[in-house]
């Protein structure tokens, strides 16, 4: 994982980045594939800097 992706992922995990997007490729249409991101309630919170 490159440094820019690591920064993006860290920001995503702490909730700074969220929104709608279309990331599925191929012949699938919108609503054919539904991705839902949910918190892992069994994991420890991320360490703060």
N, C-alpha and C positions, 0 to 999 in steps of 0.2 A: 504494500500500500504506500503510495507516495505521500509526501508531506501535505499537499493541498487536500487530498482525499481525507487524510487523518483529521485535518482541521474541520472539514465539512462534516465528517461523521461525529466528531465531538460536539459541534454546534447542534446537529440534528438530535443527538441523544439528550442534550439538556433542554431541548424544546425551543431553541432559537429559530430553527428552520422548519417550516411546515407549510403545506399548501397542496394544491391540486396539480397533477401533472399526468402525462400519458407516457409510460415507459415500456409498454409491451410492444414487441416487434412481431412482424409476420402478418398473417392474414386475419388475426383476431380483431374484432370490432370492440368499440367501447361497450362496456357492460358484459362482454363475454368473459373477461378475466377481472376478478375483483381482488385487490390486495388490501388487506387491513393491517395496520400497524397498531399493536397494543403493547402496553408496558408488561415486562416480565416481573410479576409481583413476588417471585421467589428469589430474585437476584438482589445483591447488595447495591445501594446507591453508588453512583459514580463519585470518585474522589474529586473534590474541588481543588482548583489550582491556587 
